[in-house]
Amino acid sequence: MLSATGIDLFYGPSHAVRSVTLALRRGEAVAITGQSGSGKSSLLYCLAGVLPVTSGHVRFEGRVLGALDDDRLSALRRDRFGFVFQYGELLPELTLEENAALPLRLAGQRKGKALATAGAVLERLGLGDLRGRRPSQVSGGQSQRVAVARALVHRPAVVFADEPTGSLDSVNASAVLEEFLALARSQGAAVVLVTHDPKVAARADRHYAMRDGSLHVREREVS
């Protein structure tokens, strides 16, 4: 469904991603670990079409991302991809329900229908009673659950998660990760998960290590 073939990324003279080849199947979670500066986040953003690769190709459902114009690439990221970031990145002026509904609203869905769909996802994540609150009125773990809801509310094909539990304590991190992966798998979404935490990576179906821009032999596979 999503594949990278011999991709390289340079930042000036710095070789951030080196000849990476990777294929992602529908419904599976792939974890990429590595030290800060190893290139793991750069690889994630290349796979998501946010960073254009210097050489090689990234394909999604047969389409080469680098061959798409800005409008089509933006529409693809909006409609078919979901994103979860380390600090949630919720909009403080919106309610939790409105934050979760953003992908649907950006795609042109009517407000009432979008909020109803977002509310159902928040309910599944245990936040139904909090949907009218704003991000400043809930905990970090609750905010990150909203970020998960926002990433999955439009039933994307792929979710890209960059340190999605990095700002949480161990108890909240475990709970959010479990809910995130369970919801993604129930929808058939593939997940690319960048993390520094081997316990988080162990929950994925495949686990790769990134060192000096290179993606190394799979370290672990979990049934």
DRENNUGU-734019 format. One line per 4 residues: their letters; for each residue x, y, z of N, C-alpha, C, CB. Coordinates in Angstrom, 1 decimal. Glycine has a CB too. Layout:
N
a = X:Y:Z:X:Y:Z:X:Y:Z:X:Y:Z ~ ...
// end
This chain:
223
mlsa = 0.8:-1.2:0.0:0.0:0.0:0.0:0.9:1.3:0.0:-0.9:0.0:1.2 ~ 1.9:1.3:0.9:2.8:2.4:0.9:4.2:1.8:0.8:2.7:3.2:2.2 ~ 5.0:2.4:0.0:6.4:1.8:-0.2:7.4:2.9:-0.5:6.4:0.8:-1.3 ~ 8.6:2.7:0.0:9.7:3.5:-0.3:10.8:2.7:-1.1:10.3:4.2:0.9
tgid = 11.3:3.2:-2.1:12.3:2.5:-2.9:13.6:3.3:-3.1:11.8:2.1:-4.3 ~ 14.6:2.9:-2.3:15.9:3.6:-2.4:15.9:5.1:-2.2:16.5:3.3:-3.8 ~ 15.2:5.5:-1.2:15.0:7.0:-1.0:16.2:7.5:-0.2:13.7:7.3:-0.3 ~ 16.6:8.7:-0.7:17.6:9.5:0.0:17.1:10.9:0.3:19.0:9.6:-0.8
lfyg = 17.5:11.5:1.4:17.2:12.9:1.7:18.4:13.6:2.2:16.0:12.9:2.8 ~ 18.7:14.7:1.6:19.8:15.6:2.0:19.3:16.9:2.5:20.8:15.8:0.8 ~ 19.9:17.4:3.7:19.7:18.7:4.1:21.0:19.4:3.8:19.3:18.8:5.6 ~ 21.1:20.1:2.7:22.4:20.6:2.3:23.4:19.5:2.2:22.9:21.6:3.4
psha = 24.6:19.5:2.9:25.5:18.4:2.8:25.2:17.2:3.7:26.9:18.9:3.1 ~ 24.2:17.4:4.6:23.9:16.3:5.5:23.0:15.3:4.9:23.2:16.9:6.8 ~ 23.4:14.0:4.9:22.7:12.9:4.4:21.8:12.3:5.4:23.7:11.8:3.8 ~ 20.5:12.8:5.5:19.6:12.5:6.6:19.0:11.1:6.5:18.5:13.5:6.7
vrsv = 18.7:10.7:5.2:18.1:9.4:5.0:18.9:8.8:3.8:16.5:9.5:4.6 ~ 19.3:7.5:4.1:20.3:6.9:3.1:19.7:5.6:2.5:21.6:6.6:3.9 ~ 19.3:5.7:1.3:19.0:4.5:0.5:18.0:3.6:1.2:20.2:3.7:0.1 ~ 16.9:4.1:1.7:15.9:3.3:2.5:14.9:2.7:1.5:15.2:4.2:3.5
tlal = 14.7:1.4:1.7:13.6:0.7:1.0:12.7:0.1:2.1:14.2:-0.4:0.0 ~ 11.4:0.3:2.0:10.5:-0.2:3.0:9.1:-0.3:2.4:10.4:0.8:4.2 ~ 8.4:-1.4:2.7:7.0:-1.6:2.2:6.1:-1.8:3.5:6.9:-2.8:1.3 ~ 4.9:-1.1:3.4:4.0:-1.2:4.5:2.7:-1.8:4.0:3.7:0.2:5.1
rrge = 2.2:-2.8:4.7:1.0:-3.5:4.3:-0.2:-2.9:5.1:1.1:-5.0:4.6 ~ -1.4:-3.0:4.5:-2.6:-2.5:5.1:-2.8:-3.2:6.5:-3.8:-2.8:4.2 ~ -3.1:-2.3:7.5:-3.5:-2.8:8.8:-2.3:-3.2:9.7:-4.3:-4.0:8.6 ~ -1.1:-3.0:9.2:0.0:-3.4:10.1:0.7:-2.1:10.7:1.1:-4.2:9.4
avai = 1.3:-2.3:11.8:2.1:-1.2:12.5:3.6:-1.5:12.4:1.6:-1.1:14.0 ~ 4.3:-0.5:11.9:5.7:-0.6:11.8:6.4:0.5:12.7:6.2:-0.4:10.3 ~ 7.3:0.1:13.6:7.9:1.0:14.5:9.4:1.2:14.0:8.0:0.4:15.9 ~ 9.8:2.5:14.1:11.2:2.9:13.8:11.8:3.5:15.0:11.2:3.8:12.5
tgqs = 12.9:3.0:15.5:13.5:3.5:16.6:14.9:4.0:16.2:13.7:2.5:17.8 ~ 15.5:4.8:17.1:16.8:5.4:16.8:17.1:6.6:17.7:17.0:5.8:15.4 ~ 18.3:6.9:17.9:18.7:8.1:18.7:18.3:9.4:18.0:20.2:8.1:19.0 ~ 18.2:10.4:18.8:18.0:11.8:18.2:19.0:12.1:17.1:18.0:12.8:19.3
gsgk = 18.5:12.5:16.0:19.4:12.8:14.9:19.7:11.6:14.0:20.6:13.4:15.4 ~ 19.1:10.5:14.2:19.3:9.3:13.4:18.6:9.3:12.1:18.9:8.1:14.2 ~ 17.6:10.2:11.9:16.9:10.3:10.7:15.5:9.7:10.7:17.7:9.6:9.6 ~ 15.1:9.2:11.8:13.8:8.5:11.9:12.6:9.4:11.6:13.6:7.8:13.2
ssll = 12.6:10.6:12.2:11.5:11.5:11.9:11.6:12.0:10.4:11.6:12.7:12.8 ~ 12.8:12.3:9.9:12.9:12.7:8.5:12.3:11.6:7.6:14.4:12.9:8.2 ~ 12.6:10.3:7.9:12.1:9.2:7.1:10.5:9.2:7.2:12.6:7.9:7.6 ~ 10.0:9.4:8.3:8.5:9.4:8.5:7.9:10.5:7.6:8.1:9.7:9.9
ycla = 8.5:11.7:7.6:7.9:12.8:6.8:8.2:12.6:5.3:8.5:14.1:7.3 ~ 9.2:11.9:4.9:9.3:11.5:3.5:8.2:10.6:3.1:10.7:10.9:3.3 ~ 8.0:9.6:4.0:6.9:8.6:3.7:5.5:9.3:3.6:6.9:7.5:4.7 ~ 5.3:10.3:4.4:4.1:11.0:4.4:4.0:12.1:3.3:3.8:11.7:5.7
gvlp = 5.0:12.3:2.5:5.0:13.3:1.4:5.1:14.7:1.9:3.7:13.2:0.7 ~ 5.5:14.9:3.2:5.8:16.2:3.7:7.1:16.7:3.3:5.7:16.2:5.3 ~ 8.1:15.9:3.3:9.4:16.2:2.8:9.7:15.5:1.4:10.6:15.8:3.8 ~ 10.0:16.3:0.4:10.3:15.7:-0.9:11.7:14.9:-0.8:10.3:16.7:-2.0
vtsg = 11.7:13.7:-1.3:13.0:13.0:-1.3:13.9:13.5:-2.3:12.7:11.5:-1.5 ~ 15.2:13.4:-2.1:16.2:13.8:-3.0:16.4:12.9:-4.2:17.6:14.0:-2.3 ~ 16.3:11.6:-3.8:16.3:10.5:-4.9:15.5:9.3:-4.4:17.8:10.1:-5.2 ~ 15.2:8.5:-5.3:14.3:7.3:-5.0:12.8:7.7:-5.2:14.6:6.8:-3.7
hvrf = 11.9:6.8:-4.7:10.5:7.1:-4.9:9.7:6.6:-3.7:10.0:6.4:-6.1 ~ 8.7:7.4:-3.3:7.7:6.9:-2.3:6.4:6.8:-3.1:7.6:7.9:-1.1 ~ 5.8:5.6:-2.9:4.5:5.3:-3.6:3.4:5.0:-2.6:4.7:4.1:-4.6 ~ 2.3:5.5:-2.9:1.1:5.2:-2.1:0.0:4.7:-3.1:0.6:6.4:-1.3
egrv = -0.4:3.5:-2.9:-1.4:2.9:-3.7:-1.1:3.1:-5.2:-2.8:3.4:-3.5 ~ 0.2:2.9:-5.5:0.7:2.9:-6.9:1.1:4.3:-7.4:-0.3:2.4:-7.8 ~ 0.7:5.4:-6.7:1.0:6.7:-7.1:2.4:7.2:-6.5:-0.1:7.7:-6.7 ~ 3.2:7.7:-7.3:4.5:8.3:-6.8:4.2:9.7:-6.2:5.5:8.4:-8.0
lgal = 4.5:9.8:-4.9:4.2:11.1:-4.3:4.9:12.3:-4.9:4.5:11.0:-2.8 ~ 6.1:12.1:-5.3:6.9:13.2:-5.9:6.3:13.6:-7.3:8.3:12.8:-6.1 ~ 5.5:12.8:-7.9:4.9:13.2:-9.2:3.6:14.0:-9.0:4.6:12.0:-10.0 ~ 3.1:14.1:-7.8:1.8:14.8:-7.6:2.1:16.3:-7.4:1.1:14.3:-6.3
dddr = 1.2:17.1:-7.9:1.3:18.6:-7.7:0.9:18.9:-6.2:0.5:19.4:-8.7 ~ 1.1:20.1:-5.8:0.9:20.5:-4.4:-0.5:20.3:-4.0:1.3:21.9:-4.2 ~ -1.5:20.6:-4.9:-2.9:20.4:-4.5:-3.3:19.0:-4.3:-3.8:21.1:-5.6 ~ -2.8:18.1:-5.2:-3.2:16.7:-5.1:-2.5:16.1:-3.9:-2.8:16.0:-6.4
lsal = -1.2:16.5:-3.6:-0.5:16.0:-2.5:-1.1:16.4:-1.2:1.0:16.4:-2.6 ~ -1.6:17.7:-1.1:-2.2:18.2:0.1:-3.6:17.4:0.3:-2.5:19.7:0.0 ~ -4.3:17.2:-0.8:-5.6:16.5:-0.7:-5.3:15.0:-0.2:-6.3:16.5:-2.0 ~ -4.3:14.4:-0.7:-3.9:13.0:-0.3:-3.6:13.0:1.2:-2.8:12.5:-1.1
rrdr = -2.8:13.9:1.7:-2.5:13.9:3.1:-3.7:14.2:4.0:-1.4:15.0:3.4 ~ -4.6:15.1:3.5:-5.8:15.4:4.2:-6.8:14.2:4.3:-6.5:16.6:3.6 ~ -7.0:13.6:3.2:-8.0:12.6:3.1:-7.6:11.1:3.4:-8.6:12.6:1.7 ~ -6.3:10.8:3.1:-5.9:9.4:3.2:-4.9:9.2:4.3:-5.4:9.0:1.9
fgfv = -4.3:10.2:4.9:-3.3:10.1:5.9:-3.8:10.7:7.2:-2.0:10.7:5.5 ~ -3.3:10.2:8.3:-3.6:10.8:9.6:-2.2:11.0:10.3:-4.5:9.9:10.5 ~ -2.2:12.0:11.2:-0.9:12.3:11.9:-1.2:12.5:13.4:-0.4:13.6:11.3 ~ -0.2:11.9:14.2:-0.2:12.1:15.6:1.2:12.6:16.0:-0.6:10.8:16.4
fqyg = 1.2:13.8:16.7:2.5:14.3:17.1:2.7:14.2:18.6:2.6:15.8:16.7 ~ 4.0:14.5:19.0:4.4:14.2:20.4:3.5:15.0:21.4:5.8:14.6:20.6 ~ 3.2:16.3:21.1:2.5:17.1:22.0:1.1:17.4:21.6:3.2:18.5:22.2 ~ 0.5:16.5:20.7:-0.9:16.6:20.4:-1.2:17.7:19.4:-1.7:16.9:21.6
ellp = -0.7:18.9:19.6:-0.9:20.0:18.7:-2.4:20.3:18.5:-0.2:19.8:17.3 ~ -3.2:20.3:19.5:-4.6:20.7:19.5:-4.7:22.2:19.4:-5.4:20.1:20.7 ~ -5.8:22.6:18.8:-6.1:24.1:18.7:-6.8:24.5:20.0:-6.9:24.4:17.4 ~ -6.2:25.4:20.7:-6.7:25.7:22.1:-8.0:26.4:22.1:-5.7:26.6:22.8
eltl = -8.4:27.1:21.0:-9.7:27.8:21.0:-10.9:26.9:20.6:-9.6:28.9:20.0 ~ -10.6:25.6:20.2:-11.7:24.7:19.8:-11.9:23.7:21.0:-11.3:24.0:18.6 ~ -13.1:23.2:21.0:-13.4:22.1:22.0:-12.7:20.8:21.5:-15.0:21.9:22.1 ~ -12.7:19.9:22.4:-12.1:18.6:22.1:-12.8:18.0:20.9:-12.2:17.6:23.3
eena = -14.1:18.0:20.8:-14.9:17.5:19.7:-14.6:18.2:18.4:-16.4:17.6:20.1 ~ -14.5:19.5:18.5:-14.2:20.3:17.3:-12.8:20.0:16.8:-14.3:21.8:17.6 ~ -11.8:19.8:17.7:-10.5:19.4:17.3:-10.5:18.1:16.6:-9.6:19.4:18.5 ~ -11.2:17.1:17.2:-11.3:15.8:16.6:-11.9:15.8:15.3:-12.0:14.8:17.5
alpl = -12.9:16.7:15.0:-13.6:16.7:13.8:-12.9:17.5:12.7:-14.9:17.4:14.0 ~ -11.7:18.1:12.9:-11.1:18.9:11.9:-10.9:18.3:10.6:-9.8:19.4:12.5 ~ -10.3:17.0:10.5:-10.1:16.5:9.2:-11.4:16.4:8.4:-9.5:15.1:9.3 ~ -12.5:16.1:9.0:-13.8:16.0:8.3:-14.3:17.3:7.8:-14.9:15.3:9.2
rlag = -14.1:18.3:8.7:-14.5:19.7:8.3:-13.7:20.2:7.1:-14.4:20.6:9.5 ~ -12.3:19.9:7.2:-11.5:20.4:6.1:-11.8:19.7:4.8:-10.0:20.1:6.5 ~ -12.4:18.5:4.9:-12.8:17.7:3.7:-14.1:18.2:3.2:-12.8:16.3:4.0 ~ -14.8:19.1:3.9:-16.0:19.7:3.4:-17.3:19.1:4.0:-16.1:19.5:2.0
qrkg = -17.1:18.2:5.0:-18.3:17.6:5.6:-19.0:18.7:6.5:-17.9:16.4:6.5 ~ -20.3:18.6:6.5:-21.1:19.5:7.3:-20.8:19.4:8.8:-22.6:19.2:7.1 ~ -20.9:20.5:9.5:-20.5:20.6:10.9:-21.2:19.5:11.8:-20.7:21.9:11.4 ~ -22.5:19.4:11.6:-23.3:18.5:12.5:-22.8:17.1:12.3:-24.7:18.7:12.2
kala = -22.7:16.7:11.1:-22.3:15.3:10.8:-20.8:15.0:11.3:-22.4:15.0:9.4 ~ -20.0:16.0:11.1:-18.6:15.9:11.5:-18.4:15.8:13.0:-17.7:17.1:11.0 ~ -19.2:16.6:13.7:-19.1:16.6:15.2:-19.7:15.3:15.7:-19.9:17.8:15.8 ~ -20.7:14.8:15.1:-21.3:13.5:15.5:-20.3:12.3:15.3:-22.6:13.2:14.8
taga = -19.7:12.3:14.2:-18.7:11.3:14.0:-17.5:11.4:14.9:-18.1:11.4:12.5 ~ -17.0:12.6:15.2:-15.9:12.9:16.1:-16.3:12.5:17.5:-15.5:14.3:16.1 ~ -17.6:12.8:17.9:-18.0:12.5:19.2:-18.1:11.0:19.4:-19.4:13.0:19.4 ~ -18.4:10.2:18.4:-18.4:8.7:18.5:-17.0:8.2:18.7:-19.1:8.1:17.3
vler = -16.1:8.8:18.0:-14.7:8.3:18.2:-14.2:8.7:19.6:-13.8:8.9:17.1 ~ -14.5:9.9:20.1:-14.1:10.3:21.4:-14.8:9.4:22.5:-14.5:11.7:21.7 ~ -16.0:9.0:22.2:-16.7:8.1:23.1:-15.9:6.7:23.2:-18.1:7.8:22.7 ~ -15.5:6.3:22.1:-14.7:5.0:22.1:-13.4:5.1:22.9:-14.5:4.6:20.6
lglg = -12.9:6.3:22.9:-11.6:6.5:23.6:-11.8:7.0:25.0:-10.8:7.6:22.8 ~ -13.1:6.9:25.5:-13.4:7.2:26.9:-13.5:8.7:27.2:-12.3:6.7:27.8 ~ -13.7:9.5:26.2:-13.8:11.0:26.3:-15.1:11.6:26.0:-12.7:11.6:25.5 ~ -16.1:10.7:25.9:-17.4:11.2:25.5:-18.0:12.3:26.4:-18.4:10.1:25.5
dlrg = -17.7:12.2:27.7:-18.2:13.2:28.7:-17.4:14.5:28.6:-18.2:12.7:30.1 ~ -16.3:14.5:28.0:-15.4:15.7:27.9:-15.4:16.4:26.6:-14.0:15.3:28.3 ~ -16.3:16.0:25.7:-16.2:16.5:24.3:-16.4:18.1:24.2:-17.2:15.9:23.5 ~ -17.1:18.7:25.1:-17.3:20.1:25.1:-16.2:20.9:25.8:-18.6:20.4:25.7
rrps = -15.2:20.3:26.4:-14.1:21.0:27.0:-13.1:21.4:26.0:-13.5:20.2:28.1 ~ -12.2:22.4:26.5:-11.1:22.8:25.6:-9.8:22.1:26.1:-11.0:24.3:25.7 ~ -8.8:22.1:25.3:-7.5:21.4:25.6:-7.0:21.8:27.0:-6.5:21.6:24.6 ~ -7.1:23.1:27.3:-6.5:23.6:28.6:-7.3:23.0:29.8:-6.6:25.1:28.6
qvsg = -8.4:22.4:29.6:-9.2:21.9:30.7:-9.1:20.4:30.9:-10.7:22.2:30.4 ~ -8.2:19.7:30.2:-8.0:18.3:30.3:-6.6:18.0:30.5:-8.6:17.6:29.1 ~ -6.3:16.7:30.9:-4.9:16.3:31.1:-4.1:16.0:29.9:-4.9:15.1:32.0 ~ -2.8:15.8:30.0:-2.0:15.5:28.8:-2.4:14.2:28.2:-0.6:15.5:29.2
gqsq = -2.7:13.2:29.0:-3.2:12.0:28.4:-4.5:12.1:27.7:-3.3:10.9:29.5 ~ -5.4:12.9:28.2:-6.7:13.1:27.5:-6.5:13.9:26.2:-7.6:13.8:28.5 ~ -5.6:14.9:26.3:-5.3:15.6:25.0:-4.7:14.7:24.0:-4.4:16.8:25.3 ~ -3.9:13.8:24.4:-3.3:12.9:23.4:-4.3:11.9:22.8:-2.1:12.2:24.0
rvav = -5.3:11.6:23.6:-6.4:10.7:23.1:-7.2:11.5:22.0:-7.3:10.3:24.2 ~ -7.4:12.8:22.2:-8.0:13.6:21.2:-7.2:13.7:20.0:-8.3:15.0:21.8 ~ -5.9:13.8:20.1:-5.0:13.8:18.9:-5.2:12.5:18.1:-3.6:14.0:19.3 ~ -5.3:11.4:18.9:-5.5:10.0:18.2:-6.9:10.0:17.5:-5.5:8.9:19.3
aral = -7.9:10.6:18.2:-9.2:10.6:17.5:-9.2:11.5:16.3:-10.2:11.3:18.5 ~ -8.5:12.6:16.3:-8.4:13.5:15.1:-7.6:12.7:14.0:-7.6:14.8:15.5 ~ -6.6:11.9:14.3:-5.9:11.2:13.3:-6.7:10.1:12.6:-4.6:10.7:13.9 ~ -7.7:9.6:13.3:-8.4:8.4:12.8:-9.8:8.7:12.5:-8.3:7.3:13.8
vhrp = -10.3:9.9:12.8:-11.8:10.2:12.6:-12.2:10.0:11.1:-12.1:11.6:13.1 ~ -11.4:10.3:10.2:-11.7:10.2:8.8:-11.3:8.9:8.1:-11.1:11.3:8.0 ~ -11.0:7.9:9.0:-10.6:6.5:8.6:-9.6:6.5:7.5:-11.9:5.8:8.0 ~ -8.4:7.1:7.9:-7.3:7.2:6.9:-6.7:5.8:6.6:-6.2:8.1:7.4
avvf = -6.0:5.7:5.5:-5.3:4.5:5.1:-4.0:4.3:5.9:-5.0:4.4:3.6 ~ -3.3:5.4:6.2:-2.1:5.3:7.0:-2.1:6.4:8.0:-0.9:5.5:6.0 ~ -1.6:6.1:9.2:-1.4:7.0:10.3:0.1:7.1:10.6:-2.2:6.7:11.6 ~ 0.6:8.4:10.6:2.0:8.6:10.9:2.1:9.2:12.3:2.7:9.6:9.8
adep = 2.8:8.5:13.1:2.9:8.9:14.5:4.3:9.2:14.9:2.3:7.8:15.5 ~ 4.6:10.4:15.3:6.0:10.9:15.6:6.1:11.0:17.1:6.4:12.2:14.9 ~ 6.6:10.1:17.8:6.8:10.1:19.3:5.4:10.4:20.0:7.8:11.1:19.8 ~ 4.4:9.6:19.6:3.0:9.9:20.1:2.8:9.8:21.6:2.0:9.1:19.4
tgsl = 3.7:9.1:22.3:3.6:9.0:23.8:4.8:9.6:24.5:3.5:7.5:24.2 ~ 5.6:10.4:23.7:6.9:10.9:24.3:6.7:11.9:25.4:7.7:11.5:23.2 ~ 5.5:12.6:25.4:5.3:13.6:26.4:4.5:13.1:27.6:4.6:14.8:25.8 ~ 4.2:11.8:27.7:3.4:11.2:28.7:4.1:10.4:29.7:2.3:10.4:28.1
dsvn = 3.6:10.2:30.9:4.2:9.3:31.9:3.9:7.9:31.4:3.6:9.5:33.3 ~ 4.6:6.9:32.0:4.5:5.5:31.6:3.1:4.9:31.6:5.4:4.7:32.4 ~ 2.3:5.3:32.6:1.0:4.7:32.7:0.1:5.3:31.5:0.3:5.1:34.0 ~ 0.1:6.6:31.4:-0.7:7.2:30.3:-0.2:6.8:28.9:-0.7:8.7:30.4
asav = 1.2:6.7:28.8:1.7:6.3:27.5:1.2:4.9:27.1:3.3:6.3:27.6 ~ 1.2:4.0:28.0:0.8:2.6:27.7:-0.7:2.6:27.3:1.0:1.7:28.9 ~ -1.5:3.3:28.1:-2.9:3.4:27.8:-3.2:4.0:26.4:-3.7:4.1:28.9 ~ -2.6:5.2:26.2:-2.9:5.8:24.9:-2.4:5.0:23.7:-2.1:7.2:24.9
leef = -1.2:4.4:23.9:-0.7:3.5:22.8:-1.6:2.4:22.5:0.7:3.0:23.1 ~ -2.1:1.7:23.6:-3.0:0.6:23.4:-4.3:1.0:22.7:-3.4:0.0:24.8 ~ -4.9:2.1:23.1:-6.1:2.6:22.4:-5.8:3.0:21.0:-6.7:3.8:23.2 ~ -4.7:3.7:20.8:-4.4:4.1:19.4:-4.2:2.9:18.5:-3.0:4.9:19.4
lala = -3.4:1.9:18.8:-3.2:0.8:17.9:-4.5:0.0:17.8:-2.1:-0.1:18.5 ~ -5.3:-0.2:18.8:-6.5:-0.9:18.7:-7.5:-0.3:17.8:-7.2:-1.1:20.1 ~ -7.6:1.0:17.9:-8.5:1.8:17.0:-8.0:1.7:15.5:-8.7:3.2:17.5 ~ -6.7:1.9:15.3:-6.2:1.9:14.0:-6.4:0.5:13.3:-4.7:2.2:14.0
rsqg = -6.1:-0.5:14.1:-6.3:-1.9:13.6:-7.7:-2.2:13.3:-5.7:-2.9:14.5 ~ -8.6:-1.7:14.1:-10.0:-2.0:13.9:-10.5:-1.3:12.6:-10.9:-1.5:15.1 ~ -9.9:-0.2:12.2:-10.2:0.5:11.0:-9.4:0.0:9.7:-10.0:2.0:11.1 ~ -8.5:-0.9:10.0:-7.6:-1.4:8.9:-6.6:-0.4:8.5:-8.5:-1.7:7.7
aavv = -6.3:0.6:9.3:-5.2:1.6:9.0:-3.9:1.0:9.3:-5.5:2.9:9.8 ~ -2.9:1.3:8.4:-1.5:1.0:8.7:-1.0:2.2:9.5:-0.7:0.9:7.4 ~ 0.1:1.8:10.3:0.7:2.8:11.2:2.2:2.8:11.0:0.3:2.5:12.7 ~ 2.7:4.0:10.9:4.2:4.2:10.9:4.5:4.9:12.2:4.8:5.0:9.7
lvth = 5.2:4.3:13.1:5.4:4.8:14.5:6.8:5.0:14.7:4.8:3.8:15.5 ~ 7.2:6.3:14.9:8.6:6.7:15.3:8.6:6.9:16.8:9.0:8.0:14.6 ~ 9.6:6.2:17.4:9.7:6.3:18.9:11.1:6.0:19.3:8.7:5.3:19.6 ~ 11.5:6.6:20.5:12.8:6.3:21.1:12.6:5.1:22.1:13.4:7.5:21.7
dpkv = 11.4:4.7:22.4:11.1:3.8:23.5:10.9:2.4:23.0:9.8:4.3:24.2 ~ 11.8:1.5:23.4:11.7:0.1:22.9:10.4:-0.6:23.4:12.9:-0.7:23.3 ~ 9.8:-0.2:24.5:8.6:-0.8:24.9:7.4:-0.4:24.0:8.3:-0.3:26.4 ~ 7.5:0.8:23.5:6.5:1.3:22.5:6.6:0.5:21.2:6.5:2.8:22.3
aara = 7.9:0.4:20.8:8.2:-0.3:19.5:7.8:-1.8:19.6:9.6:-0.2:19.2 ~ 7.9:-2.4:20.8:7.5:-3.8:20.9:6.1:-4.1:20.6:7.9:-4.3:22.3 ~ 5.2:-3.0:20.6:3.8:-3.2:20.4:3.5:-3.3:18.9:3.0:-2.1:21.1 ~ 4.4:-2.9:18.1:4.2:-2.9:16.6:4.4:-4.3:16.0:5.2:-1.9:16.0
drhy = 4.0:-4.5:14.8:4.1:-5.8:14.1:5.6:-6.0:13.6:3.2:-5.9:13.0 ~ 6.2:-4.9:13.2:7.6:-4.9:12.8:8.3:-3.8:13.4:7.7:-4.9:11.3 ~ 9.6:-4.0:13.7:10.5:-3.0:14.4:11.8:-2.9:13.7:10.7:-3.5:15.9 ~ 12.1:-1.6:13.2:13.3:-1.3:12.5:14.1:-0.4:13.4:13.0:-0.8:11.1
amrd = 15.4:-0.4:13.1:16.3:0.5:13.8:16.9:1.5:12.7:17.5:-0.2:14.5 ~ 17.0:2.8:13.1:17.5:3.8:12.2:18.9:4.3:12.8:16.5:5.0:12.0 ~ 19.9:4.2:12.1:21.2:4.7:12.5:21.9:5.5:11.4:22.1:3.6:13.0 ~ 22.3:6.7:11.7:23.0:7.5:10.7:22.3:7.6:9.3:24.4:7.0:10.5
gslh = 20.9:7.6:9.4:20.1:7.7:8.2:19.8:6.4:7.5:20.9:8.6:7.2 ~ 20.4:5.3:8.0:20.1:4.0:7.3:19.1:3.2:8.2:21.4:3.3:7.2 ~ 18.2:2.5:7.5:17.3:1.7:8.1:17.9:0.3:8.1:15.9:1.7:7.4 ~ 18.1:-0.3:9.3:18.8:-1.5:9.5:17.8:-2.7:9.5:19.7:-1.5:10.7
vrer = 18.5:-3.9:9.6:17.7:-5.1:9.6:16.7:-5.1:10.7:18.6:-6.3:9.7 ~ 15.5:-5.6:10.4:14.5:-5.7:11.4:15.0:-6.3:12.6:13.3:-6.5:10.8 ~ 14.7:-5.6:13.8:15.2:-6.1:15.1:14.3:-7.2:15.7:15.4:-5.0:16.0 ~ 13.0:-7.0:15.4:12.0:-7.8:16.1:10.7:-7.8:15.4:11.8:-7.3:17.6
evs = 10.1:-9.0:15.4:8.7:-9.1:14.8:7.8:-9.7:15.9:8.7:-9.9:13.5 ~ 6.7:-9.1:16.1:5.7:-9.5:17.1:4.5:-10.1:16.4:5.3:-8.3:18.0 ~ 4.1:-11.3:16.8:3.0:-11.9:16.2:1.7:-11.2:16.6:2.9:-13.4:16.5
// end
